[in-house]
Amino acid sequence: MTPIYLDNQATTPLAPEAFDAMLPWLRDNFGNPHSSHVMGRRAAAAVEVAREQVAALLPKNGRVIFTGSATEAINLAMGAARTQQGRDQIAIIDTEHAAVRDTALWYRTQGFETTLLPVDADGLIVLEELEAYLGQKTALVGAMLVNNEIGTIQPVEQITEMAHRAGALMLCDAVQGFGRIDLPQQADLIALSGHKVYGPKGIGALWVRDGIKVPPLIHGGGQEQGIRSGTLSPALCAGLGVAAKLCAERREADWVHIAALADKARSLFGAWTVNGSLNQRYPGNLNIRRDGLDVGRLMSDVRGVAFSAGSACASGSGRPSHVLAALGLQPAQIKSSIRLGFGRYTSIEEVEQAAHLINQAAENQLS
Ligand code: PLP
């Protein structure tokens, strides 16, 4: 039996329209988009259509570089810190995804000083701390738009303004917000991922503002304007392009649907406490806890619902959540947290049924 899928922050199902757009490039049109003959040119044209579709959701004064994942896009973006003469400091929010956090921490081995900026109990950045931190040595600031664990929406426009005033570059990890909420128009670098927006896995993109230099991580044939060598997959590009277009077209409808699911879920999980901001939050994410609960046991008792332990980071590495810890939650509270993720294809009946199963198992455990 297929479980009820409530893990849309881990990945989203592929939109049928994206699947249809990918098929011809997997089957008959197998040309290399970098070949100059007719089959290559056809494939290249599909890649460029996809690039335009993705670019349509991003600020106008920049370019889209396709990558293999958002993690790769973020690693690529952070290299821009090296181009900032006389600046050797990187600052990110303490609750960033491992793709940003671990990359920023790795830069410590490259002579950079990396700072993790604190958040308040709601998971929102403390802007005064950022202001006090920023200075002539800051090369790059990294901030996520929507947190993957708790759904908190960070004030990225404001963070960008502050970073720019100090002369630093601004990287926004927009993976969980792309196609859903407004992007920071002044950011220098924006990373996104195909499989979080109802597109395929194995593709991401980095948007780079005109004039910003990004040193390549992968060397070779000089594809993607010399920034990211390697043959592109027209199928993956086409899938991401159509997924992005759909997100734009359905933004309002998706939001209304997901907000209704969230309202329903909040009422059904009234005995639980919400982790993270109640208002500054993407409604498709509900991270909740119930004191005394053993979430490992809960997950094995409720096999009919695919959801995440709030305490495990999205990569499933089993590392305890640095995000919930940054909010000031105690280890026992972290271990009693779960994350429910709703999406475009989740129905209200599924939310009701899942809430029934989860609440029943929780009651059995606590009684
Ligand atoms: N950033 C955030 C906020 C994410 O949620 C994820 C995936 O979980 C990533 C980055 C990494 O994306 P990808 O799986 O495309 O590497």
Boltz pocket constraint, residues with backbone or C-beta under 6 A from the ligand:
constraints:
  - pocket:
      binder: B
      contacts: [[A, 9], [A, 10], [A, 68], [A, 69], [A, 70], [A, 71], [A, 72], [A, 97], [A, 99], [A, 144], [A, 146], [A, 147], [A, 148], [A, 173], [A, 175], [A, 176], [A, 192], [A, 193], [A, 194], [A, 195], [A, 203], [A, 204], [A, 314]]
      max_distance: 6.0
